[in-house]
């Protein structure tokens, strides 16, 4: 039976809960618990208020205004919730989160799920991460050991693995120079028609949606029957890093392009002067192009993807007890190269951290002096939704980027990959000060996270200029707890709480 789309909200007072379960001035504040209790059933995917059931044993099941549908944004929120649950699973108050997500997953439409968990669009696969967390609870020895649920979760993870395998074989980049590192890189969004707009592109975002997911699926043994392995994970970072990383700026560009002539997207951007050829003497003789700016959330996706993939490597290493030059584990050399990427990116991002607030800007290489005015600045968009005609938007501290980067710095430090505990701590404390709003009289049970960029990408009408990221048609600032920032906030909060205990 499907969940009915209505909302039951129990009246609740506002308490600053400790992670031990009770309010108190001496115990560490449980930021993650507060946020999940307030927002599990009511957050936004762009302009739509959706959520997950919250199976609270005292108040019954709180149902969302509309159940979240399969999409990468619910995947980010679900992973954040389950990351928190995994850490606090011995506390009975965390049970409601796990059971709520299990209820949501059980109600997913089978036909739609089969259609979406396949190759072509990496974003559509990211939501499979919900099954990783649910499997941990249901597997033998898990807190909610349940063979039927564990088998269901493994089935969905195997389905996602087959989707990644399909993506590898149909939507990997192939260029004339077979020695080019971009060969084998997975296109972020593609279809069977190369004329369509995203052909030949790799996005920073895709590192989190594709290879990070693959690493986690490999670590739980969900890729049997496919030809996917650890070297496929490494290949995705090796394919993108040399073309996206700017050694001088110590930042990543958002997107690389290998095809700027045979599809409308690449051709339009190239002819408008908004794509830049990466010097061939640095990486290969094949012409590869990069976009114009360094977008904060894109860097956040990439750095967290590196941390998550490396964590999965270590999980599998712990199981096997040794490195192998062949499958199932990558060589130690590959792991070390990924750690070098992580170290360079972490250092570059810490250097761009706002010294006053500890947060990061929408456009990483600029401060608040970078502005754009609708009507004066060409964003390549036919419609503007961020500011009205003649309105100006300046570069701003952006919450989702700040949360993703903070989560990666804290988690990477905890795992021993990097050493940026102080920057991570400063980042999270700045996030709470700058972006988290306490409940109001109108909404006494809701906490709000503000200043999140709704969306951004590169296509024929999204030109990737600084003005685009500030006043483009799909980049309005959302102040209503959008899912991308909610999930990232939870990942950052639980890492901060791990450090504090």
PyMOL commands that set and color helices and strands:
alter all, ss='L'
color gray80, all
select helices_A, chain A and resi 31-39+72-88+92-106+110-116+122-138+147-170+204-209+211-219+230-244+264-271+280-283+296-320+332-351+399-414+421-435+466-471+483-500
alter helices_A, ss='H'
color red, helices_A
select strands_A, chain A and resi 43-45+48-50+54-56+60-62+201-203+245-246+251-252+255-257+276-277+289-290+371-373+392-394+436-437+448-449+452-453+477-478
alter strands_A, ss='S'
color yellow, strands_A
deselect
rebuild
show_as cartoon
